[in-house]
Amino acid sequence: MGMDPNTGGEGSPTVWVEEGSADLVLQGEEAEALLKDMIGSTEWVSGHARGIPAHERVIRIPARMVPILREACDVAERETVR
């Protein structure tokens, strides 16, 4: 779908829509320890276990990529309606 327009293309935060499943795939910087600690210790959704499972990562996607994410969500939604 697109990558962070403010990077040089090497290791850039990027958003894809996977063909077939229409899943969103995100690449970004791993969140720093303080943010991961805050997220891991907060109950964001009632009944959801606290903590970050070992198989998951918290990543940071720049706010300037919101239009790319919005477009990716639209594409994924259209793909799942078919």
N, CA and C atoms as a LAMMPS dump frame, in Angstrom:
ITEM: TIMESTEP
0
ITEM: NUMBER OF ATOMS
246
ITEM: BOX BOUNDS ff ff ff
-5.0000000000000000e+02 5.0000000000000000e+02
-5.0000000000000000e+02 5.0000000000000000e+02
-5.0000000000000000e+02 5.0000000000000000e+02
ITEM: ATOMS id mol type element x y z
1 1 1 N 0.833 -1.191 0
2 1 2 C 0 0 0
3 1 3 C 0.868 1.242 0
4 2 1 N 1.863 1.247 0.89
5 2 2 C 2.726 2.416 0.94
6 2 3 C 3.679 2.361 2.11
7 3 1 N 4.676 3.249 2.033
8 3 2 C 5.656 3.336 3.12
9 3 3 C 5.749 4.77 3.596
10 4 1 N 6.362 4.942 4.745
11 4 2 C 6.534 6.262 5.342
12 4 3 C 7.206 7.177 4.322
13 5 1 N 6.538 8.262 3.921
14 5 2 C 7.102 9.145 2.913
15 5 3 C 8.308 9.945 3.402
16 6 1 N 8.56 9.945 4.7
17 6 2 C 9.667 10.743 5.246
18 6 3 C 10.929 9.925 5.482
19 7 1 N 10.988 8.719 4.935
20 7 2 C 12.192 7.914 5.1
21 7 3 C 12.797 7.629 3.735
22 8 1 N 14.022 7.172 3.745
23 8 2 C 14.738 6.932 2.51
24 8 3 C 14.481 5.584 1.879
25 9 1 N 13.582 4.808 2.407
26 9 2 C 13.25 3.53 1.814
27 9 3 C 13.96 2.344 2.431
28 10 1 N 14.891 2.578 3.332
29 10 2 C 15.576 1.471 3.985
30 10 3 C 15.015 1.288 5.38
31 11 1 N 14.318 0.173 5.604
32 11 2 C 13.736 -0.078 6.913
33 11 3 C 12.569 0.829 7.229
34 12 1 N 11.914 1.325 6.205
35 12 2 C 10.816 2.267 6.394
36 12 3 C 9.577 1.598 6.963
37 13 1 N 8.844 2.298 7.872
38 13 2 C 7.536 1.789 8.251
39 13 3 C 6.698 1.614 6.977
40 14 1 N 6.06 0.457 6.854
41 14 2 C 5.351 0.109 5.624
42 14 3 C 4.049 -0.6 5.957
43 15 1 N 3.062 -0.453 5.081
44 15 2 C 1.757 -1.096 5.241
45 15 3 C 1.459 -1.893 3.972
46 16 1 N 1.05 -3.161 4.178
47 16 2 C 0.637 -4.022 3.076
48 16 3 C -0.76 -4.554 3.352
49 17 1 N -1.451 -4.946 2.279
50 17 2 C -2.656 -5.763 2.394
51 17 3 C -2.291 -7.089 1.736
52 18 1 N -2.308 -8.159 2.538
53 18 2 C -1.905 -9.468 2.044
54 18 3 C -2.95 -10.005 1.068
55 19 1 N -2.481 -10.445 -0.089
56 19 2 C -3.39 -11.033 -1.073
57 19 3 C -3.972 -12.317 -0.513
58 20 1 N -5.199 -12.567 -0.821
59 20 2 C -5.861 -13.79 -0.361
60 20 3 C -6.6 -13.596 0.942
61 21 1 N -5.876 -13.241 2.002
62 21 2 C -6.524 -13.078 3.314
63 21 3 C -7.045 -11.665 3.53
64 22 1 N -6.495 -10.683 2.813
65 22 2 C -6.814 -9.254 2.989
66 22 3 C -6.401 -8.75 4.369
67 23 1 N -5.508 -9.494 5.054
68 23 2 C -4.994 -9.032 6.344
69 23 3 C -4.085 -7.83 6.135
70 24 1 N -4.109 -6.908 7.092
71 24 2 C -3.162 -5.802 7.086
72 24 3 C -1.855 -6.3 7.675
73 25 1 N -0.756 -5.97 7.045
74 25 2 C 0.568 -6.336 7.526
75 25 3 C 1.333 -5.036 7.722
76 26 1 N 1.867 -4.833 8.924
77 26 2 C 2.532 -3.582 9.272
78 26 3 C 3.979 -3.825 9.645
79 27 1 N 4.839 -2.955 9.163
80 27 2 C 6.241 -2.94 9.571
81 27 3 C 6.499 -1.568 10.157
82 28 1 N 7.122 -1.537 11.319
83 28 2 C 7.433 -0.267 11.948
84 28 3 C 8.485 -0.459 13.013
85 29 1 N 8.869 0.633 13.626
86 29 2 C 9.854 0.555 14.707
87 29 3 C 9.212 -0.102 15.919
88 30 1 N 9.951 -0.999 16.557
89 30 2 C 9.446 -1.577 17.796
90 30 3 C 9.374 -0.469 18.836
91 31 1 N 8.286 -0.444 19.565
92 31 2 C 8.094 0.582 20.584
93 31 3 C 9.179 0.485 21.649
94 32 1 N 9.515 1.618 22.228
95 32 2 C 10.535 1.639 23.273
96 32 3 C 9.996 1.011 24.557
97 33 1 N 10.886 0.65 25.44
98 33 2 C 10.545 -0.095 26.657
99 33 3 C 9.476 0.6 27.493
100 34 1 N 9.555 1.919 27.647
101 34 2 C 8.588 2.637 28.476
102 34 3 C 7.177 2.499 27.914
103 35 1 N 7.035 2.64 26.598
104 35 2 C 5.72 2.508 25.969
105 35 3 C 5.227 1.071 26.071
106 36 1 N 6.107 0.094 25.85
107 36 2 C 5.7 -1.307 25.965
108 36 3 C 5.263 -1.625 27.394
109 37 1 N 5.966 -1.091 28.379
110 37 2 C 5.586 -1.31 29.78
111 37 3 C 4.205 -0.727 30.066
112 38 1 N 3.95 0.492 29.558
113 38 2 C 2.664 1.133 29.781
114 38 3 C 1.547 0.332 29.117
115 39 1 N 1.764 -0.087 27.878
116 39 2 C 0.747 -0.862 27.164
117 39 3 C 0.533 -2.213 27.843
118 40 1 N 1.602 -2.845 28.236
119 40 2 C 1.513 -4.16 28.857
120 40 3 C 0.861 -4.165 30.222
121 41 1 N 0.856 -3.032 30.902
122 41 2 C 0.289 -2.99 32.249
123 41 3 C -1.097 -2.35 32.291
124 42 1 N -1.644 -2.005 31.141
125 42 2 C -2.943 -1.326 31.084
126 42 3 C -3.99 -2.255 30.492
127 43 1 N -5.166 -2.273 31.094
128 43 2 C -6.275 -3.048 30.544
129 43 3 C -7.019 -2.14 29.564
130 44 1 N -6.683 -2.266 28.28
131 44 2 C -7.243 -1.379 27.252
132 44 3 C -8.664 -1.765 26.886
133 45 1 N -8.96 -3.045 26.954
134 45 2 C -10.29 -3.541 26.635
135 45 3 C -10.729 -4.406 27.812
136 46 1 N -11.908 -4.136 28.313
137 46 2 C -12.405 -4.873 29.465
138 46 3 C -12.345 -6.374 29.218
139 47 1 N -11.746 -7.088 30.154
140 47 2 C -11.657 -8.53 30.062
141 47 3 C -10.455 -9.046 29.294
142 48 1 N -9.715 -8.164 28.659
143 48 2 C -8.524 -8.588 27.908
144 48 3 C -7.356 -8.699 28.88
145 49 1 N -6.63 -9.788 28.786
146 49 2 C -5.496 -9.979 29.685
147 49 3 C -4.462 -8.877 29.502
148 50 1 N -3.84 -8.505 30.598
149 50 2 C -2.756 -7.519 30.533
150 50 3 C -1.49 -8.206 30.069
151 51 1 N -0.589 -7.416 29.576
152 51 2 C 0.68 -7.952 29.118
153 51 3 C 0.71 -8.104 27.608
154 52 1 N 1.898 -8.293 27.09
155 52 2 C 2.105 -8.486 25.661
156 52 3 C 2.606 -9.915 25.482
157 53 1 N 1.823 -10.749 24.805
158 53 2 C 2.252 -12.137 24.616
159 53 3 C 3.613 -12.213 23.916
160 54 1 N 4.361 -13.248 24.199
161 54 2 C 5.71 -13.405 23.643
162 54 3 C 5.723 -13.422 22.124
163 55 1 N 4.637 -13.851 21.493
164 55 2 C 4.594 -13.927 20.03
165 55 3 C 4.095 -12.638 19.371
166 56 1 N 3.829 -11.593 20.153
167 56 2 C 3.346 -10.323 19.61
168 56 3 C 4.345 -9.211 19.893
169 57 1 N 4.279 -8.152 19.087
170 57 2 C 5.131 -6.984 19.26
171 57 3 C 4.28 -5.732 19.223
172 58 1 N 4.709 -4.714 19.925
173 58 2 C 4.095 -3.398 19.841
174 58 3 C 4.977 -2.592 18.895
175 59 1 N 4.381 -2.112 17.813
176 59 2 C 5.15 -1.32 16.853
177 59 3 C 4.598 0.093 16.778
178 60 1 N 5.423 0.978 16.328
179 60 2 C 5.041 2.383 16.203
180 60 3 C 4.949 2.716 14.715
181 61 1 N 3.783 3.207 14.296
182 61 2 C 3.57 3.678 12.927
183 61 3 C 3.364 5.188 13.005
184 62 1 N 4.155 5.983 12.266
185 62 2 C 4.03 7.444 12.34
186 62 3 C 2.624 7.93 11.957
187 63 1 N 2.14 8.943 12.649
188 63 2 C 0.816 9.505 12.382
189 63 3 C 0.693 9.979 10.935
190 64 1 N 1.803 10.374 10.336
191 64 2 C 1.742 10.845 8.941
192 64 3 C 1.349 9.726 7.982
193 65 1 N 1.339 8.474 8.486
194 65 2 C 0.946 7.345 7.648
195 65 3 C -0.543 7.007 7.772
196 66 1 N -1.305 7.787 8.509
197 66 2 C -2.736 7.529 8.671
198 66 3 C -3.447 7.422 7.315
199 67 1 N -3.164 8.301 6.342
200 67 2 C -3.838 8.146 5.048
201 67 3 C -3.532 6.804 4.376
202 68 1 N -2.313 6.305 4.526
203 68 2 C -1.951 5.011 3.949
204 68 3 C -2.693 3.891 4.67
205 69 1 N -2.759 3.972 5.995
206 69 2 C -3.501 2.97 6.764
207 69 3 C -4.984 2.988 6.406
208 70 1 N -5.539 4.179 6.248
209 70 2 C -6.957 4.306 5.896
210 70 3 C -7.222 3.662 4.535
211 71 1 N -6.345 3.92 3.581
212 71 2 C -6.484 3.324 2.254
213 71 3 C -6.36 1.799 2.338
214 72 1 N -5.395 1.317 3.134
215 72 2 C -5.217 -0.126 3.292
216 72 3 C -6.46 -0.759 3.919
217 73 1 N -7.047 -0.098 4.895
218 73 2 C -8.272 -0.613 5.518
219 73 3 C -9.404 -0.688 4.499
220 74 1 N -9.524 0.331 3.656
221 74 2 C -10.548 0.324 2.615
222 74 3 C -10.349 -0.83 1.645
223 75 1 N -9.098 -1.061 1.226
224 75 2 C -8.803 -2.159 0.302
225 75 3 C -9.119 -3.499 0.961
226 76 1 N -8.692 -3.673 2.212
227 76 2 C -8.933 -4.925 2.922
228 76 3 C -10.44 -5.163 3.075
229 77 1 N -11.171 -4.113 3.394
230 77 2 C -12.615 -4.255 3.562
231 77 3 C -13.271 -4.651 2.242
232 78 1 N -12.881 -4.036 1.151
233 78 2 C -13.441 -4.396 -0.153
234 78 3 C -13.122 -5.851 -0.505
235 79 1 N -11.916 -6.292 -0.184
236 79 2 C -11.501 -7.665 -0.488
237 79 3 C -12.321 -8.689 0.296
238 80 1 N -12.691 -8.373 1.528
239 80 2 C -13.42 -9.337 2.346
240 80 3 C -14.907 -9.374 1.991
241 81 1 N -15.395 -8.374 1.284
242 81 2 C -16.796 -8.335 0.887
243 81 3 C -17.035 -9.213 -0.333
244 82 1 N -16.014 -9.432 -1.127
245 82 2 C -16.145 -10.221 -2.362
246 82 3 C -16.593 -11.614 -2.126
